[in-house]
Amino acid sequence: MRPPATPTSAIRAPTPSKGSVGADLVAAVPVVVAVAAPTWWLIGRPASYLVVVPVLYLALASMILRWLPADRAGPGIGAANRVTLFRAALALPVLALAVQPLGLGIGARWWVIVVSTVAMILDGVDGRVARRTGTSSAFGARFDMEFDAALIMALSLLVWAGGMAGPWVLLIGLMRYAFVAAAWVVPALNGDLPESLRRKVVCVVQGVVLLVALGPIIPGPMATFVVAAGLVTLTYSFAVDVLWLLRVRR
């Protein structure tokens, strides 16, 4: 689901250098290492996992350098984007697990739940920081949204790989990307959506239901029911937005 573009703040600082942006990206590396190392040891992934993590981080850093606006406010990547980068650094090792979606043991599942929960709790912090520092931007909103979508996709893969739900659970992670693909065919779907509490709540619900399904103490049938309920609410929310965009276009 695409939130409306956030207007760039009128408060502008001198355009920061590439070096200051690079400093922010380098500062996030210890966070990635601090989470990736125990993840690899606890979960017992092959050594290739330690290659996947830095490759994913380099891809993330490249996209930030490529798409970060030159006229952004604040030093480096900006205060709010720095919070989102911290969230991404925390959860990147979880995304790397999805590249090798093998089953998870009990301890590994708890570890994924803890790391992902912290990343999700911090979801509301970057927006608050953006408003207080006058650094709100369309890039920041997009960065936050794409990170959330990637994390949901990774959790969907882990739930499927763990046998907590069938392959249909991947629809939760794929729905956002299917919407983007559909917008290439139906230009009306590229329109801006109004602010919606329903959309925000449904997004949070998807993360919650996937983490609940990963919980070792949750019986299999209950995990399947919870995830199915999450998929129904997500489908409803997308349907509402699609119909609204098509109606506005007409």
Backbone as a ProteinNet text record, in pm:
[ID]
protein_1_A
[PRIMARY]
MRPPATPTSAIRAPTPSKGSVGADLVAAVPVVVAVAAPTWWLIGRPASYLVVVPVLYLALASMILRWLPADRAGPGIGAANRVTLFRAALALPVLALAVQPLGLGIGARWWVIVVSTVAMILDGVDGRVARRTGTSSAFGARFDMEFDAALIMALSLLVWAGGMAGPWVLLIGLMRYAFVAAAWVVPALNGDLPESLRRKVVCVVQGVVLLVALGPIIPGPMATFVVAAGLVTLTYSFAVDVLWLLRVRR
[TERTIARY]
85.4	0	87.8	57.1	144.3	86.2	155.4	106.9	126.1	52.8	70.8	208.5	260.2	392.9	393.4	495.5	506.7	576.8	520.7	584.1	717.2	815.8	947.1	940.3	1006.3	1000.9	1060	1005.6	1057	1189.1	1220.8	1345.6	1456.3	1554.5	1660.4	1796.6	1880.3	2017.7	2103.1	2228.3	2315.5	2325.6	2331.6	2335.5	2456.4	2436.9	2548.3	2630.7	2754.4	2842.4	2817.4	2869.3	2859.8	2933.3	3039.3	3115.1	3031.7	2946.3	2863.8	2758.4	2709.2	2615.7	2687.2	2807.6	2885.8	2914.6	2934.1	2960.1	2839.9	2719.5	2598.5	2588.7	2620.2	2612.3	2716.7	2834	2938.4	2900.4	2836.3	2798.8	2697.8	2622.6	2522.3	2583.2	2705	2767.9	2783.3	2830.5	2842	2708.7	2598	2466.1	2435.9	2465.5	2443.1	2525.7	2652.8	2742.5	2696.1	2653.2	2612.2	2489.7	2406.3	2288.1	2317	2394.8	2421.2	2504.7	2603.7	2692.8	2617.2	2539	2463.7	2354.6	2300.9	2199.9	2262.2	2377.4	2447	2483.1	2533.3	2575.3	2455.7	2349.6	2233.8	2154.3	2139.1	2052.9	2128.8	2260.4	2339.2	2329.4	2326.4	2322.6	2462.5	2470.8	2602.5	2682	2810.8	2898.8	2854	2781.3	2734.2	2642.9	2582	2497.8	2578.9	2705.4	2791.4	2833.8	2802.6	2824.2	2696.1	2583	2454.3	2428.5	2460.3	2431.9	2503.7	2637.9	2702.7	2658.2	2623.5	2574.7	2443.1	2354.1	2227.5	2250.5	2346.3	2370.6	2431.5	2521.6	2579	2470.6	2374.4	2263.5	2179.6	2153	2076	2149.2	2280.1	2358.5	2361.5	2372.7	2375.8	2244.7	2132.8	2002.6	1985.3	2034.5	2024.8	2106.5	2228.7	2314.1	2253.9	2184.7	2128.4	2005	1918.2	1788.6	1776	1872.6	1863.4	1866.1	1767.7	1762.9	1882.9	1931.6	2046.6	2008.3	1878.7	1836	1770.7	1807.1	1748.3	1787.4	1706.8	1735.8	1813.7	1903.2	1977.1	2106.2	2198	2326.6	2313.7	2405.9	2405.7	2278.1	2223	2097.9	1976.3	1998	1887.6	1850.5	1800	1772.1	1671.4	1560.9	1456.1	1504.8	1574.9	1625.9	1731.5	1800.3	1899.6	1831.1	1712.9	1637.6	1592.7	1543.4	1500.8	1619.2	1734.9	1855.1	1891.9	1877.3	1904.7	1809.2	1681.4	1583.4	1622	1664.1	1703	1826.3	1921.4	2042.6	2008.5	1911.7	1868.6	1806.1	1720.1	1640.4	1706.4	1814.3	1877.9	1918.5	1972.9	2004.4	1881.5	1763.5	1640.4	1606.5	1624.1	1601.1	1697.1	1820.4	1918.7	1877	1808.9	1759.1	1658.7	1581.4	1479.5	1540.1	1666.2	1733.6	1761.8	1780.1	1798.4	1686.8	1562	1447	1436.7	1526.2	1522.3	1441.3	1405.7	1331.4	1410.7	1341.6	1406	1375.8	1478.1	1456.8	1384.6	1354.1	1278.6	1355.1	1483.3	1562.6	1574.3	1591.5	1604	1475.4	1363	1234.8	1215.8	1251.5	1242.2	1335.2	1453.7	1549.5	1494.1	1437.2	1378.3	1263.5	1184.4	1071.3	1120.9	1223.8	1275.7	1331.4	1417.7	1479.8	1374.6	1281.4	1178.5	1084.6	1054.4	965.9	1029.6	1158.3	1227.7	1223.1	1249.5	1246.7	1107.9	1003.7	867.3	826.5	868.6	834.9	893.2	1011.2	1077.2	1015.6	915.9	855.4	795.6	737	674.8	772.3	896.1	992.7	1042.9	1071.1	1128.3	1033.7	903.5	807.3	801.3	806.6	804.2	928.5	1043.5	1168.3	1162.3	1106.3	1096.5	1014.3	903.1	817.2	884.5	953.2	1014.8	1138.4	1208.4	1330	1307.1	1183.8	1154.7	1224.6	1242.5	1313.1	1223.8	1092.4	1001.2	1025.7	1017.1	1040.2	972.4	949.5	893.5	990.7	1121.2	1220.5	1212.9	1200.9	1194	1072.6	958.1	836.2	851.1	913.9	933.7	1033.5	1140.8	1242.1	1177.8	1097.5	1029.9	933.8	858	758.5	824.3	931	996.3	1064.4	1118.9	1179.2	1072.8	958.1	849.4	803.8	792	747.6	847.9	977.2	1079.7	1079.3	1058.7	1055.6	934.6	819.2	699.1	719.3	784.4	811.7	902.4	1006	1098.4	1027.9	944.2	872.2	774.6	711.8	620.8	696.4	815.6	896.9	935.8	970.5	1011.5	894.3	775.7	656.8	626.3	636.7	613.5	719.8	848.6	957.6	947.7	894.1	880.3	759.8	676.7	559.8	442.9	447.1	336.8	215.9	236.8	128.3	173.4	77.7	109.9	169.8	202.8	263.3	174.9	46	-43.4	-5.1	72.1	113.4	202.9	266.2	352.5	273.5	141.3	57.7	65.4	87.9	99.4	220.2	331.8	452.1	450	379	379.1	274.4	176.7	64.8	113.1	204.3	256.1	324.7	404.5	476.1	381.4	276	174.8	103.4	80.8	17.2	105.4	235	329.1	330.4	332.3	332.5	203.2	90.6	-37.9	-42	28.8	29.6	97.2	184.2	245	142.2	44.5	-58.8	-177.4	-210.7	-323.7	-269	-241.1	-179.7	-256.3	-387	-466.1	-416.1	-353.3	-305.4	-181.4	-125.6	-10.2	-51.3	-180.4	-226.2	-191.3	-189.8	-160.1	-282.8	-258.6	-366.2	-372.8	-491.9	-503.2	-453.7	-421.6	-382.4	-493	-455.3	-555.3	-507.3	-582.5	-551	-571.5	-673.8	-699.3	-577.8	-515.3	-400.2	-283.1	-260.2	-149.8	-171.5	-295.5	-326.5	-311.5	-360.8	-352.7	-207.3	-123.2	19	82.5	51	104.3	53.1	-74	-134.8	-59.8	-14.8	54.8	183	258.4	379.6	348	242.5	205.9	164	77.8	27.8	140.2	235.7	347	438	460.6	543.1	471	339.7	261.9	272.8	263.1	272.1	408.6	513.1	648	667.5	581.8	596.9	594.2	696.5	701.8	586.9	523.3	417.4	280.1	273.9	145.8	117.3	4.5	-30.6	-44.3	-11.3	-15.7	-147.9	-261	-390	-417	-376.9	-399.7	-312.3	-188	-98.7	-156.8	-210	-270.3	-390.8	-474.4	-593	-554.4	-455.1	-412.3	-357.8	-273.9	-216.1	-325	-418.9	-528.7	-612.2	-636.4	-712.1	-635.3	-502.9	-422.1	-428.9	-425.7	-433.1	-568.1	-674.4	-807.5	-813	-762.7	-765.5	-678.3	-564.1	-475.6	-541.6	-606.3	-675.2	-786.7	-860.3	-967.6	-910	-800.8	-742.4	-694.2	-628.3	-583	-701.9	-807.5	-925.6	-987.7	-994.5	-1049.9	-966.9	-834.4	-747.3	-754.4	-758.8	-766.3	-896.5	-1007.7	-1136.3	-1138.5	-1077.2	-1073.4	-994	-878.6	-795.6	-866	-933.4	-1004.9	-1122.1	-1191.5	-1304.5	-1257.7	-1146.3	-1092.8	-1049.7	-989.3	-945.2	-1062.2	-1175.1	-1292.8	-1348.4
-119.2	0	122.6	221.6	335.9	454.8	502.4	619.6	743.7	850	971.8	1028.5	1092.3	1151.2	1253.8	1249.6	1343	1467.9	1584.9	1706	1729.7	1766.4	1795.2	1920.5	1918.1	2031.5	2156.2	2270.2	2396.9	2431.1	2365.3	2391.7	2320.4	2393.9	2334.8	2368.6	2269.3	2291.9	2285.6	2329.9	2316.7	2170.4	2145.7	2008.9	1935.7	1824.2	1751.3	1684.4	1654.9	1590.9	1441.8	1377.2	1232.4	1166.8	1234.5	1178.4	1167.2	1267.2	1261.7	1153.1	1129.1	1019.4	886.7	876.1	754.4	724.6	829.8	809.9	745.5	787.1	726.1	578.8	549.9	411.8	323.5	377.8	301.8	281	380.5	370.3	259.4	221.3	115.8	-23.9	-34.4	-165.3	-242.5	-179.9	-256.4	-314.3	-246.1	-298.2	-425.3	-421.8	-540.2	-657.8	-631.1	-737.1	-791	-700.2	-740.3	-830.7	-818.4	-905.3	-1027	-1009.2	-1119.4	-1229.2	-1191.8	-1292.8	-1390.1	-1342.1	-1437.2	-1510.6	-1444.9	-1512.2	-1632.6	-1613.7	-1723.1	-1834.5	-1796.9	-1897.9	-1971.9	-1896.7	-1957	-2045.5	-2001.2	-2071.7	-2179	-2165.5	-2268.5	-2266.2	-2147.6	-2137.1	-2166	-2206.9	-2229	-2099.9	-2112.7	-1995.7	-1895.3	-1941.5	-1851.1	-1741.8	-1768.2	-1666.8	-1540.7	-1560.2	-1446.4	-1369.8	-1423.4	-1351.3	-1279.4	-1345.5	-1288	-1157.1	-1153.3	-1034	-910	-913.9	-793	-756.8	-857.5	-828	-750.6	-793.5	-722.3	-580.3	-565.3	-430.7	-340.4	-394.7	-315.2	-273.3	-364.1	-329.9	-218.4	-227.4	-122.7	10.6	9.5	133.1	193.8	109.1	158.6	226.6	167.6	227.8	361	369.5	496	602.6	570.1	667.1	707.2	611.9	640	729.2	706.3	772.4	883.9	898.5	1004.3	1140.9	1227.3	1358.3	1444.8	1518.7	1606.4	1725.2	1764.5	1882.7	1846	1731.1	1688.8	1784.5	1783.7	1868	1787.5	1853.6	1787.7	1726.4	1697.1	1638.2	1491.4	1441.6	1300.5	1260.7	1146.8	1101.7	1162.9	1238.2	1300.7	1221.2	1290.3	1227.3	1113.5	1137.7	1035.3	915.1	940.4	829.8	750.4	815.9	745.7	642.6	677.7	582	463.8	491.7	383.6	295.2	357.4	279.8	188.9	237.9	154.9	35.7	60.3	-48.5	-151	-101.5	-191.6	-272.8	-208.5	-279.3	-389.2	-363.7	-465.3	-585.9	-558.7	-665	-727.8	-669.1	-722.9	-869.8	-911.5	-1053.7	-1144.3	-1093.6	-1171.5	-1184.2	-1075.4	-1080.7	-1179.6	-1186.2	-1279.4	-1424.1	-1449.6	-1584.7	-1627.6	-1532.4	-1564.2	-1602.4	-1561	-1599.7	-1749.8	-1804.7	-1948.7	-1997.1	-2000.7	-2026.3	-2170.8	-2207.5	-2340.6	-2334	-2447.6	-2450.8	-2390.5	-2335.3	-2273.5	-2355.8	-2370.7	-2436.1	-2343.2	-2393.2	-2313.4	-2188.3	-2204.4	-2088	-1987.3	-2036.4	-1947.8	-1869.7	-1936.1	-1867.3	-1755.9	-1780.6	-1675.4	-1559	-1590.6	-1485.8	-1398.4	-1461	-1385.8	-1298.7	-1352.8	-1276.8	-1153.7	-1170.6	-1058.6	-949.2	-986.7	-888.7	-816.4	-892.3	-831.6	-742.5	-782.7	-701.9	-567	-567.3	-440.5	-350.6	-409	-330.6	-273.4	-350.7	-302.9	-196.3	-212.9	-113.6	22.6	21	146.7	209.3	142.2	190.9	329.4	355.8	486.4	595.5	557.9	656.6	745.9	685.9	767.1	877.7	846.7	949.8	1062.5	1025.1	1125.7	1215.1	1152.5	1228.3	1321.6	1273.8	1356.6	1481.8	1465.9	1581.9	1680.2	1628.5	1716.7	1788.7	1727.3	1788.1	1859	1854	1919.3	1854	1720.9	1650.6	1549.4	1569.5	1479.7	1490	1378.7	1379.8	1260	1270.7	1158	1040.5	1069.8	962.4	886.9	961	897.3	807.8	856.2	775.5	649.5	662.9	547.5	449.7	500	416	332.4	397.3	327.9	222.1	256.9	165.3	43.5	65.5	-45.4	-139.1	-82.7	-168.8	-255.8	-196.1	-273.8	-386	-355.2	-455.3	-570.1	-537.6	-641.5	-730.3	-670	-748.7	-841.7	-791.9	-875.6	-991.7	-964.1	-1070	-1176.5	-1133.3	-1227.5	-1312.3	-1250.9	-1326.2	-1424.9	-1385.4	-1476.9	-1601.6	-1581.5	-1693.5	-1785.1	-1726	-1806.2	-1884.9	-1824.3	-1895.6	-2014.2	-1994.2	-2103.3	-2212.2	-2170.1	-2267.6	-2347.8	-2284.6	-2352.8	-2443.2	-2443.4	-2531	-2481.3	-2354.9	-2300.5	-2267.3	-2254.6	-2227	-2274	-2292.1	-2335.8	-2222.4	-2250.9	-2148.7	-2026.1	-2038	-1923.3	-1807.5	-1836.6	-1729.3	-1628.8	-1670.6	-1580.2	-1465.8	-1482.9	-1375.2	-1250.6	-1269.9	-1152.7	-1069.4	-1136.9	-1063.4	-1013.6	-1085.1	-1050	-945.8	-922.2	-834.1	-694.3	-639.1	-504.9	-501.1	-603.4	-605.9	-632.6	-709	-730.4	-598.9	-517.6	-386.8	-298.4	-298.1	-217.5	-265.7	-398.7	-453.6	-417.2	-422.1	-388.8	-242.8	-157.2	-14.8	10	-81.3	-67	-91.8	-175.3	-209.6	-113.4	-74.1	17.2	146.7	247.7	371.7	438.9	416.1	479.5	440.3	323.7	278	352.5	437.2	518.2	643.7	665.8	785.2	783.6	901.9	914.4	875.6	802.6	763.9	859.2	887.6	974.6	902.8	978.8	920	827.7	714.5	617.3	543.1	556.1	480.2	332.3	298.2	158.3	93.1	165.5	110.9	87.7	181.3	168.1	51.3	39.5	-68.9	-204	-216.8	-344.1	-382.1	-282.6	-309.5	-365.7	-305.5	-354.1	-495.1	-518.7	-649.6	-760	-732.5	-836.3	-879.7	-784.2	-819.2	-898.2	-857.6	-925	-1069	-1091.3	-1227.5	-1320.2	-1269.4	-1353.6	-1389.4	-1294	-1323.1	-1418.6	-1403	-1496.6	-1637.4	-1648.6	-1779.9	-1843.5	-1761.6	-1813.6	-1858.3	-1813.2	-1845.3	-1995.2	-2049.6	-2194.5	-2247	-2158.9	-2205.2	-2201.6	-2158.6	-2148.6	-2279.4	-2345.4	-2469.1	-2443.1	-2544.1	-2530.5	-2479.5	-2538.3	-2491	-2344.9	-2304.3	-2164.6	-2071.4	-2111.8	-2029.7	-2011.4	-2119.4	-2112.2	-2018.7	-2027.7	-1942.9	-1795.6	-1766	-1627.1	-1567.4	-1644	-1593.4	-1575.1	-1667.7	-1655.4	-1530.7	-1502.6	-1382	-1257.5	-1259.8	-1146.7	-1126.6	-1234.6	-1225.2	-1168.6	-1207.2	-1155.5	-1004.7	-957.6	-813.1	-737.1	-795.2	-729	-720.9	-829.7	-830.6	-726.1	-718	-617.7	-476.6	-450.4	-316.8	-278.2	-371.9	-343.2	-321.1	-399.3	-384.5	-245.9	-198.4	-65.2	41.3	30.1	129.9	124.7	4.4	-9.3	50.9	21.4	75.6	227.4	280.9	426.1	491.8	434.6	491	485.7	374.3	362.5	460.2	479.4	571.9	715.1	752.2	888.4	911.6	811.5	825.6	851	783	805.6	946
0	0	0	-83.5	-99.2	-25.7	79.2	149.4	63.5	91.9	14.6	36.6	-65.4	-53.1	58.4	141.8	252.7	204.3	223.2	173.9	240.9	162	216.3	300.5	412.6	504.6	441.5	481.3	432.4	499	610.2	680.3	607	557.9	479.4	539.3	549	590.4	465.4	469.8	354.8	313.1	184.5	133.7	188.5	260	317.3	208	239.8	144.2	140.6	35.1	25.4	142.3	189.9	301.3	426.8	453.6	573.1	562.9	441.4	419.5	440.6	387.2	403.8	550.2	629.7	772.7	840.5	801.9	858	818.4	692.8	645.6	715	738.1	807.8	954.2	1015	1156.2	1180.9	1078.2	1094.1	1083.6	1032.1	1012.5	1143.6	1254.3	1379.3	1427.1	1397.4	1436.7	1357.7	1228	1143.8	1196	1225.2	1272.9	1407.4	1496.5	1631.6	1629.6	1527.4	1517.1	1430.1	1323.3	1230.5	1294.8	1375.3	1435	1526.1	1624.5	1706.3	1628.2	1524.4	1441.7	1372.3	1313	1244.2	1341.9	1459	1557.4	1616.2	1650.8	1716.6	1621.4	1498.6	1404.8	1327	1321.2	1255.1	1104.4	1046.7	901.7	844.6	716.5	655	646.6	619.9	614.8	508.9	408.6	303.6	360.3	476	540	569.5	606.9	639.1	515.2	398.9	273.7	232.5	255.6	216.9	292.1	422.9	503.4	449.8	430.4	377.2	236.2	155.2	20.5	27.7	117.2	134	184.5	276.2	329.4	222.1	141.3	33.1	-65.8	-91.8	-181.4	-121.3	10	77.8	71.9	102	100.3	-39.1	-141.3	-279.5	-316	-274.3	-304.5	-232.9	-108.3	-36.1	-106.3	-145.4	-214.4	-349.4	-412.3	-544.6	-536.5	-436.7	-434.7	-331.4	-243.5	-142.1	-210.5	-186	-253.1	-216.8	-313.8	-289	-202.1	-202.9	-127.9	5	60.6	187.5	298.6	405.2	520.9	624	693.2	800.6	752	844.3	808.4	773.2	690.9	655.9	584.7	622.4	559.4	627.8	735.8	807.6	931.7	1031.3	1160.6	1149.2	1078.4	1068.4	988.7	877.1	796.5	872.6	964.1	1046.4	1135.7	1186.5	1268.9	1183.4	1062	972.9	935	913.9	882.9	999.6	1121.5	1239.4	1244.1	1214.3	1210.2	1103.9	987.4	879.5	918.1	985	1028.5	1128.2	1214.9	1310.8	1240.6	1143.7	1081.8	960.5	909.5	789.8	804.8	921	937.5	927.5	963.9	948	799.6	724.9	580.8	514.8	565.5	509.7	534.2	646.6	673.8	566.9	517.8	418.7	283.9	261	137.6	138.9	260.6	280.1	372.9	325.8	414	461.4	552.9	612.7	741.4	795.9	920.4	1035.9	1133	1249	1373.7	1459.6	1587.5	1683.6	1802.9	1900.5	1939.8	1974.3	2012.9	1900.3	1778.4	1662.9	1638.8	1657.8	1637.7	1739.3	1863.7	1964.5	1929.6	1881.1	1845.4	1732.7	1630.3	1519.5	1569.6	1660.9	1715.8	1790.9	1873.1	1952.1	1861.4	1766.9	1677.9	1594	1537.8	1452.5	1532.4	1656.2	1740.2	1771.1	1802.4	1829.8	1706.2	1589	1465.2	1438.6	1469.4	1446.3	1548.2	1672.5	1774.7	1738.2	1678.3	1640.5	1515.5	1457.3	1333.1	1349.2	1465.6	1486	1525.3	1556.4	1605	1492.3	1374.8	1267.3	1222.3	1215.1	1177.9	1279.2	1408.4	1513.6	1506.7	1482.6	1471.5	1351.5	1239.7	1119.1	1144.9	1215.5	1243.1	1338.7	1438	1537.5	1483.7	1389.6	1335.8	1203.1	1152.4	1025.1	907.8	913.2	805.5	734.9	739.3	668.5	518.1	448.4	304.1	240.2	109.8	36	37.7	31.8	37	169	280.1	411	425.2	375.3	380.6	296.3	179.1	90.4	150	209.9	274.1	384	467	577	523.4	421	365.7	301.1	224.2	155.6	254.4	362.6	464.5	530.2	564.5	625.9	532.8	402.7	306.2	296.2	298.1	289.4	413.5	530.1	653.8	656.3	613.1	607.8	510	396.8	299.9	361.1	433.6	496.6	601	683	785.7	722.9	611.7	541.5	494.7	441	394.6	510	624.3	739.4	798	797.9	846.6	755.4	625.3	529.8	544.6	552.4	563.2	692.4	797.8	925.6	934	830.9	828.9	911.3	956.5	1033.4	946.4	816.2	721.1	584	493.7	359.1	277	151	64.7	44.2	74.2	59.3	151.5	258.9	349.1	277.2	168.5	92.5	30.1	19.1	-35	52	182.1	271.2	231.3	206.8	168.1	24.8	-62.5	-204.6	-242.4	-154.4	-190.1	-228.3	-151.8	-180.6	-317.2	-347.3	-474.5	-591.4	-566	-669.1	-701.2	-597.8	-617.5	-705	-677.8	-756.6	-901.5	-921.4	-1056.5	-1130	-1058.2	-1120.3	-1164.1	-1090.7	-1125.3	-1259.7	-1301.6	-1434.9	-1544.9	-1514.4	-1612.4	-1604	-1479.7	-1457	-1397.1	-1477.8	-1429.1	-1315.5	-1306.7	-1200.9	-1062.2	-1051.1	-920.7	-874.4	-961	-922.2	-844.8	-830.3	-760.2	-612.9	-552.5	-409.7	-327.7	-221.1	-131	-12.8	37.5	154.9	279.6	381	509	558.2	614.5	657.3	781	890.5	1011.4	985.6	905.3	872.3	806.7	712	641.1	735.9	826	920.7	1016.8	1064.4	1158.3	1090.9	968.3	896.8	871.3	842.9	821.3	947.9	1061.8	1188.9	1218.3	1187	1213.1	1139.4	1016.2	939.7	1011.1	1061.7	1134.8	1260.2	1329.7	1454.1	1428.5	1328.6	1305.3	1260.8	1184	1139.7	1256	1345.8	1464.1	1558.5	1569.7	1652.6	1595.1	1462.4	1398.9	1421	1430.1	1454.4	1598.6	1688.5	1829.9	1856	1922.9	1948.7	2034.3	2111.6	2201.9	2135.8	2009.7	1939.6	1865.9	1893.6	1821.6	1671.6	1592.5	1447.2	1392.7	1431.7	1378.6	1413.9	1535.2	1574.1	1491.1	1464.9	1383.2	1244	1187.4	1054.3	1054.3	1157.6	1165.5	1177.4	1261.9	1283.5	1154.3	1085.3	960.8	854.9	848.1	751.2	778.6	906.7	942.2	900.2	917.6	874.6	724.7	649.8	504	459.1	527.4	492.7	514.2	627.8	654.4	555.5	517.8	422.1	284.6	242.6	114	111.7	221.1	230.8	219.4	290.2	289.2	149.6	81.1	-55.5	-147.5	-130.6	-215.2	-198.4	-75.2	-48.6	-119.9	-110.8	-172.8	-324.8	-380.9	-526	-578.3	-513	-556.2	-544.5	-439.3	-420.2	-533.2	-566.8	-673.5	-807.8	-836	-962.5	-969.8	-857.5	-852.7	-874.5	-812	-828.4	-972	-1033.4	-1172.2	-1265.1	-1240.1	-1324.4	-1304.5
[MASK]
++++++++++++++++++++++++++++++++++++++++++++++++++++++++++++++++++++++++++++++++++++++++++++++++++++++++++++++++++++++++++++++++++++++++++++++++++++++++++++++++++++++++++++++++++++++++++++++++++++++++++++++++++++++++++++++++++++++++++++++++++++++++++

